[in-house]
């Protein structure tokens, strides 16, 4: 007995249903409602592509242009490490160092700090494994050594909140404002 090879002219593929991405995409991913009460949808994500929604980097650049005059009174630059723990090929870190050097020309007391905030709720929400967490902690040790060679201190803080809060929550922002004693 011969079997038909899938997708051959003999195979019966006429009954394959078409995927309605706008409505069916939700069945292929699971979002933890505890941490993400308002998850981004495929439709809202596509708003970046069709330029009906501004990208965060565009908003940041617009704010930087608007508030460039405020930088004259700035004496501290902070780079917040989140997922990208590299120092090589890190555009955000490079931009912070560049800004720090500009500030240092006018203000000898200018400072540059790198921070990393440990938030166990972020790790739980993203279901990070023990191996991944061990890797992150080891990478932080290496990052701290590498930054020390560049004379950039790495401050590692731990965020604890009585309720589950992600790093984009109001509680986290309050914590960060209190922690920045710089």
Secondary structure, DSSP 8 states (H G I E B T S, - for coil): -----TTSTTS--TT-----HHHHGGGG----TTT-TT---HHHHHHHHTTSS--HHHHHHHHHHHTGGGGGG--EEEEEESS---STT-HHHHHHHHHHHHHHHH-TT-EEEEEEEEEHHHHHHTT--HHHHHHHHHHHHHHHHHHHHTT-EEEEEEE--SS---TTSHHHHHHHHHH---
